[in-house]
């Protein structure tokens, strides 16, 4: 089992979760409890699934964990686009959050591809 805290992608996802938490504080009160909550949960879940994947020894389970992290990343991307379209995520916050998310997704795609290749051998 690997220490998930050593994974760069986990550290990036943790940083994103904190940034998302800060950015959603300015949402209208009713949206803080709806869309804001969905955004915060998705961001935290990315880090959680990465940590899970790092903690298992079976490659197929690790792959599944990284794939689930990617699913939460895609969900977060959709929620952030919606929040930006509605004017809840500012033009200052959205590009920075999206850039962080895109880097996480790229790293997850790389991990998923490498695991699939190792499983197929």
N, C-alpha and C positions, 0 to 999 in steps of 0.2 A: 504494500500500500504506500502510495506517495503522500507527502504532506501537501495538501491542496494550497496552502498559503505560499508555497514556492512557485506555483503556476502563475505565469505572468497574466494569462487570460483571466484567472480568478481575481487577481489584484485590480485589473482594469474593470472587471464587472462590479467589484466592491466600490470602486471609485465612482462608477456610473450610478450605482444605487444611491450613494450619498448625494450626488449632484441632482438626481431626479427628485429625491426627497426635498431638497432645498427649492428646486424649481416649481414644485407643485404646491408649495405653501401659499402662493399668490392666486391660486385658482379661486373662483367664486365658491362660497361655502357649500352649496349643493353639489358642485362638481368635485370638490375636495374629497367628498365621501363616495363618489361614484367613479368617474374617470380618473381622478387623482389616485384613488385607492388601487384601481386596476393597474395604473402605470407603476406605482410603487411596488405592488406585489410582483409584477412581472420582472422588474429590475432585480429585486431581491432573489427571486426564483432562479434567475440566470446563475447568480453566484452559488446558490444552493445546489443546483444540479451539477455544476462544475465540481464543487466540493465532493458531492456524491460520487461522481465519475472517477475522481482521483483516488477515492477510498476503496474502490473494489479492485480485485486482482484479475477477475475474469474479463478478457478483452471484449466479449460481446456485451457484458453489462456496462463496461466503461463506455463503449460506443453508444449504447442506449442512453446513458447519462448525458453525454455530450450532445446527442440528438435532441434530447428533451430541453437542454439549455438553449439550443438553437430555436426550438419551437417557442420558448418564452421570449427569445430575442425578436423573433418575427412578430409575435404578439405585441411586444413593447413598441416596435417600430410602427405598427399600425395605430396603436393608441397615441403615440407621440405625434404622428401626422395629423390625426383627428384633433388633438388638443391644439396643435399649431393652427390648423384651419379655423378652429373656433376662436382663436385669439387668446387662448389660455397660456400657451407657451410663447414667450416673446421671441422676436426676431434675433435677440441676443442669445437667449438660452437654447433655442431649438437647434441651430447649426452646430453648436458645441456638443450638445447631447447626442445628436445624430452622428457626428464624427466619431465620438467615443463608441457608440453602438456599432457602427460599421466596422471599426477595428476589431471589436470583440467578435462580430460575426465572421470576419475574415479568418481570425485565428481559430474559431470553432470549426469552420469549413475545413481548414488545414488539418486539425486534429482528427476530425471525422474521416477525411480522406485517407490519412495515414493509418488509422485503425482499421478501416475497411480493407486496405491493401494488406495489412498484416494478417487479418483474419482469412482473406482469400488465398494466402500462400499455402 
